[in-house]
Amino acid sequence: MFFGKSVRGLSTESMSLAPTTNYIYTPLNQLKGGTVVNVYGVVKFFKPPYLSKGTDYCSVVTIVDQTNVKLTCLLFSRSYEALPIIYKIGDIVRFHRLKIQVYKNEPQGINSSGFASLTFEGTLGTPVIPRTSSKCFNFTAQDHKMVEALRVWASTHISPSSTLVQLCDVQPMQYYDLTCQLLGKAEVDGTSFLLKVWDGTRTPFPSWRVLIQDLVLEGDLSHIQRLQNLTIDILVYDNHIQVAKSLKVGSFLRIYSLHTKLQSVNSETQTSLLRLEFHLHGGTSYGRGIRVLPENNSDVDQLKKALESADLTAIQPSDDQLENEENFPTLSSSGSGSVSLYEVERCQQLSATILTDHQYLEKTPLCAILKQKAPQQYRIRAKLRSYKPKRLFQSVKLHCPKCHSLQEVPYENDLETILQDAATKTPNSKLQNTSLYDSKVWTSKDQRKRKVAIHFVKNSGILPLSSECLILIEGGMLSELSKLSSKFHSVIPVQSGPEDLELLSLEAPFLIQGNVYHYGCKQCSSLKPIQNLSSLVDEGLWVPSAVAEALGVVPLQYVFVMTFTLDDGTGVLEAYLMDYDKFFQIRASEVLTDDNLQRSLDMIMNMFCPPGIKIDTYPWLECFIKSYNVTSGVEQQICYQIFDTTVAEDLI
C-alpha cells in the first residue's frame, strides 16, 4: 500500500489532513477476538445514535466487505457527533482502533480507546468526501481507492434500501424511510410530538391532521398553509421526542422506520372516513430514529429539486368526494363509541416486550386487577415506573426447582476460604490411578507447599483431548480452578474420602465449565461417590444435569430475581420477575462473568426505565402476570409474577 499522497478534488473545508500514518486494514474474514483492528466496510444495517445509558449515546452498525463476512459493531460515546455519521444502507465506513470480541460465537466490534470513524457516500460517481466530527484525520490516495473499490463491489452485492420511498408511493400498514424537509413542530402532550414535513409529492390517500389550534406551533404558519396539500403530520413518541424537539425548522431529515396506517375519522354520515397516519414509534427496532441530513448530501440535492418543482395546486380530495369514491375504503361507524386517534395509536403502539403465549387473553387495566382475588392470569400493558435491585448483578440468584428456595451466588472470597480449608488435607495416594482416572500429584510453589492432585477421567481407558476431558482436582485454589477450567472441558473440586473421592462440599461448585460454576442444593441433595461418574464415561458428554444426577446432586439454577413497579395510568402494581433466560434472552448463569452481557442487561433496563425523563416518555411493556396468595403468619397477601413474556429482539 502507498500512503501519504492526498486526494485531488477533496474540499479543504470539509477535511484537514493529519501527519500520515501507515494504517493496515484487516478484511472482515480475518478478525480475531481480543484484537484491535482497522477496517473498511459497507453498511448493511444501522441504528442512528440514541441515548442508551444516561449520558452515553449508542449506535449499532453492521458492515460487510468483499469477503462477504458481516460484522456487527456496538459503539458508545458521550458525544452524539462522535459516532459514525451514517445516513443510509450502502454508505461506506472506515473504523480505526475497533476492538474485536466474541459474542454468541460471532465476532463483534466495540469502540476502544482512540476509536475514530469516517463515513462516505456509497453511490458510484459521487464525490469521495469523508463525514466526521474530527478536525484531524488521515486520508490518502490509497483510502480513496479502497472507497471506490467498495462502491463498485457494493453496486452489485448490496441491494439499496427498498424502504426509502417518497410520499407519493407510500401505502398503509407498512414501514418506510422518508427523506423530507421540516416545516413545523409542536408538542402535543407529554408523550408525543408533532412534526410537519413535506417532500414535494402528495400521498395517494388523504392524510390525517393533528388539531393545532391549542398547540404552540413553531414554523411559518402561512407557508405551511400554502403547502397544506403536500404536508403530512408525523406523531413522534417516547425516546425520539427529545431529538424531535431539537430539530430546526427548515432542516432536511431522514426519518427511519416510519409507520403508516389507515385510521377512521368520524363523519356525520353512517360511515367513518379513513385517513393515512404517520407514526414514529418508540424504541430503536429496525433502526428506527431521526437524522438531520447536511445540505451537501446527494439525497438532499434530489429533495431540493423535488421541492422546487412541486405542484402546489395539488388538492387532497374533500370529505364529500371521499364519501362517494367507490375505491376508497371506509369503515362502519356502528358499534362502540369512538376513541381519539391519539389514544388508539397509543394502545396499538409497538411494545418493548413480546408475549409468547396466551394470546387469547384480553388486556386488563391494573385498577381492575388490584380489586380481584387470586389466583388468576392477566394480560397487561404498562410502563416500568421503577425496579429493584438497581445494581443489576445483585439480581442473579440461585434457585432450587425442588424446594423452591433462593440463595445468593457465593462470592469469590467465600469460595476461596472453602478451598483453602480443603487444601489442608493431603490427597490419599490409595485413591489415585483407578480404572476411572489417571492421577498426577505435585507440590505448590507457595509458602504452604500444598499437595495438589489432578485426576484425569478416561474414556474407554484412554485419556481424551483436553477440550473433551473432565478433571477432578484436590487441593486447588480458586485461581488454579479458573485456569484449568479454561483448558479442560469440565472441572470438579473433590477431596479424599474414607473409600473414594467425594465432592468437596455443596458450599463449593459441584462442576465448573468455562466461566460457569454449577452449585447444588444442600437441603435436597444426597451425595454419591465420584466413582458413580463411570456411568457417564462411555457417553463422554459431561452435561451438568447428567453429572448432577450421577453424583446425587439437585442442581441449583441461576435466575434473575427482580421486582418491577408497573404503572398503566389506572393503577400501580408490583410484579415479581423470576427468569432463567426467557425474559431477557440472556443466560443468568453467564451474566456475572461476561461484561458484554452485563452491558446488554444495563441497556435493556435503561430502555425500559430511562433515567432523568418523565414516565410519559417510557416505552410500553406488554406482559402476562399471574396473581397468587402468600401467607405470612396469620396475614395473607396477594402477589404478582410476570410470566411468558420476553424482551423484543431488537433490544437485545
N, C-alpha and C positions, 0 to 999 in steps of 0.2 A: 504494500500500500504506500502511496505517496501523500504526504501531508505538508501543510504549510503554505499552500497556494490558495489565495482567496478566490471566490467565485465571482465571475463577471455578472453584472446585472442585479446584484443584491443591493437593496437600498441601505445606505449608511444610516438612515433614520430609523430603520426597523431592527438594526442589529449593531453590535460592536464586537470586535474580534479580540479575544484574549491571546496571550502568547501560545503558540501552537504546541499541543501535547500529542504524542503518538498513542492514540487510543486503538485498542484491539476490540473488535466486536465479535461476540460469540453467537453462532447460529443457535436457534431455539432447540434443535435436536441434540445439542451437546451440553445442555445445562446440567449442573450437579448441585445437590443440596449442600448448603454451608458455604457456597462461594459468592463472591461479589463480582458482577459482570457488567459489561456494557452491551446493549442490544438495540437492534432496529426491528421494527415490525409494523404490520398493517393492522389497524383497529378493526376487530371483528365484533366487539361488543363493548359498551362502556356505560357507566353511570356518571352523570355530571357531579361535580363536587357537592357534597351535602354535609350538614352538621351531624356528627356522629356521637361524640362523647364530650359534651360540654363545650370546650373551646376548640376541639380538633375538627377539621374537615376531612372527609374521606372520599376517595374516588376509586371505582373498580374498573379496570381496563383489561380486556382480553385481546391479545395480539397474536398474529400468525406471520410466518415468513415463508421463504421459498422452500423450506424443508417440510412445509405443511404440518408443523407442530404448533399447537396452541399453548399460550402461557397466560394465565390469569394473574393480574397484579393487584394487590390491595395496598393503596397508597394513602398515607396520612400526612397532614400538615396543619400547623396553626394558621396558615395563610391560605385563603381560597385561591389566590392568584398563583401560588407556588405549585399547585397541582397541574397536571398536563392540560393544555388548552385544546380540548377535542370538541369538534362541532358535529361530526357525523361518522358513521361507519365508512371505512375506506381511507380515513386520514392516516398519515404515517407518523410514527413516533420514534424518537431516539431517547433511550434511557441510559444515563450514566450512573454507575455505582448502585446498581439494583441488586439487592440481596436475594439469593435463591434459597428457599426452604421447601421441604417436602410436606405436603398436606394431603391426607387421604390417598397416599401413594402417587401423588402427582406433584410436579414442581410448581411452586407458587412464588411470585415475585413480591417483595416488600421493599419500601424505601429504606436505605441505610444512611449513615452519616455522609453528607455531601451529595445526596441524590440530586440529580438535575435532569430536566427533560426539555426536549424540543419537539414541536409538532408541525407537520407540513400538510398542506392540502394534497389529497391523493389523486386528484384529477389530472389526467395527462394533458400537457400543454399549458398548465397554469404556472405562474412564477413560483420558483422554489424559495419561499420566504419563511424562515423559522418563526414560530409563535412561542414566546417565552416571556416570563416576567423578569428574567435575569438580564442585567445590563452587560454582562461579560460572559462570552462562551466561545468555544472553538467551532468553526465551520469551514471545511476545506473543500477543494475540488473533489476529493475522494468521497466526502459526505454527499456532495451534490450527485455524484454518480450512483451512490447507494440509494438515494431517494428516488432517482429516475428509474433505476432497475426495479425497485419495489413497486413503483407506479405501473410499469409495464407488466410485471407479474400479476399484480392485483387486478388489472383490467380484464384479465381472462380467468382469474381464480376467485375473486371476491365479488359477490353479487352486490350491486348498490342497494342501499336501504329501500325496500319496497314500501316502507311505512311513511316515507317523506312525500307528502301529497299537497296539492293546492285545495282551497276551499271548494272550488267548483267540482272536485272529484270525490269529496267525502261521502260516505254512506253511513247510515245509522248502525249502532251496536258494534263498532269497531274501534281500534286504537291507531292513532296516526302520530307522525312527527310533522309539525307545522312551522314553516318559516313565515314570519309576519312582522308588521310594524305596530307598536303600541300607540294607541290614540288616547286612551284614558284609563284611569284606575280609580277604585274606590273600595273602602272597607264596608262589606255587607253586614257582618256582625263579628263576634269574637272567633268564629270558627270557619269563616270563608272570606274570600277576597275576590273582587271583580276586576278583570282585565278586558278592555275593549280593544280589539285588534282588527286588522284587515290585511289582505294580500293582493288586492286588486281584482279578485274574482268573486263570483256570487255563489252561494251554496245552492245545491239542487233542490233543497227543501227550505221553507221559511225557517228562520232561526228564532229561538226564544230570547226574550229580552228581560233583563233584571229591571224592576221598577226603581228608578233612581231619584225620584223627587225628594226623598228623605235622606239621600246619600250625599256625602261631600265628594263630588267627582273632581278629580284632578285631570285637567286636559282642556283643550279648546272645544267648548260645547258646540259652538256654531260650526266648527269644522266637522265635528262628529255627526252633527245633524245633516250636513251636506252629504256625508258618506254613509248615512244610516242604512242604505240598502246593500252596502258592501261590507259592513262591520258585523262582527259576531261578539257575543258576550261569553267569556270563559269564567267559570267559577273555580277558584283555586282553594285547595283545602290543606289543613294540617301542616306538615313540615315545609311546604312550599310557600306558605303565607309570608314569611319573613323575606324571602327572595323577591316575591311579587311586590311587596311594599317598597323595596329598594330600587325597583326599576324606574328609569327616567322615561317620561312620555316622549315619544318620537324615536326611541331606540328600536333597533331591529332584533328580533328574538327568534330563537328556535325553542319550541315547546315540545318535549318528548313524551310519547305515550299519552296523547290527549284522547280522551274517551268521548265518542259521540253517541247519542241515544235519542230516540223519539219519545216525547213526553206529552201527555194530554193536557190541553188547556181548556177549561170550561167555557162554553159559549151559552148564549141564551136559547139555543135550539136544543134538540134532543141528542145531539152528538157533541163529543169533545174533540176539538181540533188538535192536531199534532204539530209540535214544533221540534226542531232539531236543537238539542242542548249540547254544550261543550263543557267537559269537566276534567280538571287535572286533580286526580285523587291523591290522597296522602301516600307516603311510603316511597320506595325507590324501585319498585318492580319494573322489570324490562327497561331500566334506565330512565324511569320517569323523572322529569325535572324541567328546569328552565335555564337557558343560557343566552347571554347577550352576544350578538354577533358584531364584529367590527365593520366599519364602513368599507374596508378594502376586501372583504370576503366575496368570493365569486358568486355565492348564492345570494348575497345582498345585492350585488350588481344586477342579477336577474330579477330580484324582487323589485328593485327601483324601477326597472323598465316596465314591469307589470303594473306598478302603481301609476306611472306616468301615462300609460295607455289605457287605464281602467275606464270602463263605460259608466260614468256617474249617473247616467239616466236609467240604468237598470233598476227595475222596481220589483220588489217582492210581491207575490200575489196577495190580494186583500182577503180579509176573512170571508166576504161574500163569495168571492171567486173560489176559495178553498172549499166551501160547503158544497159547491156544485161540481167540483172537479172529481170525475169518476175515479181517476187513478191514484188520487191522494188518500192514504189510509186514514181512517177515523176509528174512534173507539166509542162504544155506547156509554153514555153518562148515567145510565140507570144503575142502581145498586147502592153501594156505600157512599157516604159523603166524601167530598173532595178533600185532598190533602195538599198542602202547599208544595210547590215543586221543590223547594229547598229541603223540606222535611223528607219528601220521598227520596231525594237523592242521598240524603244523609243515611237513610235506612238501607239504601242499596249500595252504599259506598264499599269498596273493597276492604276486606278486613286484614289485619296483620297476622291473624291466625286462621287455621283451616280446620273444619270439622271432619273427622274420619269415620263417623258412623251416625246412626240415629237421625238421619236427615228428615224423618217424618215429624220430629218434634217441632212445635211452633215456638216462636220466641216468647218469653215471659218477662215482664218488667220486674226489676228487683223488689219493688214495693209489694208486689203480689207474692213473691217467693217468701219474703220475710214474715208474711201472715199465715203461711201454710205449715202443716205438720210434716214431720219426717217419718219414713224415708220416701223421697221422690227424686225424679230426674227432671232437669230443665235445660232448655237452650236459651242462652242469654247473649246480649250484645252490650258491652260496657267498655269503659276506659279504666286503665290501671292508675288509680289515684296514688298508691304507694305500694311498696313491697318490703319484705324482711326475709333474710338479713341483707343489709346494704353491702356488706363485704361478701361478694358472691362466692368466694371459695369456702366460706363458712356454711353454705347451703348444702354441701356434699356430705351425706351421712351414710352409714352402713345399716341396712335393713335386713332382718331375718324374715323370710317368707313363711316360716313355720310358726314362730311365736309372735311375730309382728313387732318385735322390739326394735328400737332405734338406738344406735350408739355413734359416738364420734369416731372419725377416722384417726387412728393413732398418729401422734406427732413423731417426727424423726428422733427427737431427744428421748422420748419414752421407748421407742423401738431400740435405740442404741443401748439404753440401760439394760433392757431384757437380753440383748445379745451379749453384752459384757458379762452379765451374771452367768449366762450359759457357758461362756468361754473359759470359766474357771475349772470346768470338768475336762478331764483328759479322755480323748476318744478310746474306746475299748478295742484293742487290737483283735480280739476274738470275733468281733462283728465286722471285720474288714475282709474284702475279696471273697464275696459269696457268688453263688450262681446268678444272682440278680445284678450285681455291680462289681466293678473293679475299683480299688481304693488307692489313693495316694495321700501321704501324710507329710507335712513339712512344718518347720518351726518359724513363727513370725519374726520379723526383724525389729519389732518394737521392744520396749523395755520388759514387757510381760512375758516375752518368749512363749507365746501361745502355741499349742499344738493344734493345727488346723488339718482336718481330714476332708477330702472331697471324694465322693463315691460316684462313679460314672455308670449309670444304668445302661445295661446291654440290651441289645435286640437280637434274639435268637443266638445268644452267646457272642455277638460281635458288637464292638463299640460303634455307634452311628456317628455321622458327621456332627460337629459341634452345633450346627444350626438345627439339628433334629434331636439333640441329646438332652436328657434330663439328668441333672446332677443333684446329689444330696450333700449338704455341707455342714460340718460340725466345727464350732469354734470361730466362725467367721464374723467379722464386724460389718456394719451397715455399708460402708464404702466398698468392701470386698464383695458383698452380695450384689450391690448395684453394678459393679464392674463385670462380674460373672454373668449376670442376667442379660447384659448386652452382647455377650459372646455365645451363650448357650440358649437352647430353646426354652428350658424351664429350670428353676432352682427351687429346692425345698430345704429350709433350715431344719436340721434334725439334731438329736442328741442320742447318746448311747443309753439304752435301757438295760434291764436285767438280762433279757434274752434276745433282744432285737433292737434295731434302730427305731426310734419313735419321733413323732413330731415334737418340735421344741416346746411349743406352748401355743394355745389359741390366742394368747396376747400378741403373738407374732403371726405373720402370714403363713398359711399352710402351703402356698405356692406363689412364686414370683415369675412373671412372664414379661420381659421388657421392663417398662416403667409401671406396670400394673401389679399391685400387691393384693392377693386374694386372701381374705380373712374368713374364719369360721365362727359360728355362734357357740359360745361357751355353754349356754344353757341347753341347747338342743343336740349338740354333737356327742357322739360316743366313739372315741378314738380307737383305731385299729393299728396293728403293727405295719411298718413300712413294707414288709415282705408281701403284703396284700397287693402291692403295685404289680406283682408278677402277672396278674390277670390282664393287665393293660399292655404288657411288653410287646406281644405279637402284633398288636394293632399299631403301636408306635405313635399314637395320637394322644398327646398329653392335654386333653381338653379339661379345663378346670372342673366342670361338673362331674366328669368321669373320675378324675383324681380324688375329688372330694368324696364321692360315693365309696371308692375303694378304701379310703382311709377313715371312713365313718364320720366325715365332717359334713355338717349342714352349712353350706356356704352363705355368707352374707352378701347382699347385693348393694352396689353403690347406687345411691339415689340422690336426686335433687329434692330438698325439702324446703319449701318456701311458703310464705303467706302473702296472698295478693289481696289488696283492698280495692274492690271494684265499684265503680260508680256509673250508672246509666242515666242520671238526671232525675230518676224517680226514687232512688234509694241507694244506700251504701251497704256493701256486704263483704265480709272477709271470707275468702275461699283458700283452702289448703291445696298445695300442689305437691304431690309426691311422684316423681317421674324418674324412670330409669334412663331412657334415651329417646322416648317418643315425642315429648312436648318440644324440647329444644332441638331434637335430632342431633344431639351431641351426647356422647357417652360420658356419664358421670364418673366412670372409673378412670377416664383419661384426662379429664379437665384439670386435675390438680397438678399434673406434670407437663402439660402442653400449653405453652404461652399463647400459641395461636388460637387454641380452643378457648382459653380464658378471654382473649380479646374478642372472639366471636360472641361469647356469652355477654360480655360487657356491652357490646354493640346492640345486641338484641334487647337487653333490658333498658338501655338508653333510648332505643327506638320506641319501646312500649311506654316509657315514663321519662320523657325528655326533661333534663334539669333546666330550671330557670325560665320556663314558659308556662302559660296558663293551661289548665287541664282541657280547655275547649279545643286546643290545637293538638292534643294527643291523638294517636290513631285508635280506631275501634278494635276491640278484641271480641271475636265471636267464640263462645266456649260452651261446652257441656259441663254442668255441675250437678252433683248429687248431694242431697241432704241426708244426714244420719244423726242418730241420737247418741250422746255421750253422757254417761253417768259418773259424777264425781261425788262420792259420799251419798248424801240424800238429794243433791241437786242434779237436775237433768238439763242438758244444753243441746241445742241443735247446731251442728257444724256442717260445713260445706266443703266439697272437694272437687277439683277440676279433673275431668277425665275425657278420653277420646278426642283430644284437641292437640293440634301441632302448630308450630310456628310456620308461617308462609315461607316457601322455599327461598325466595329472593332475599330474606333477611339473614340467612344462614351463611 
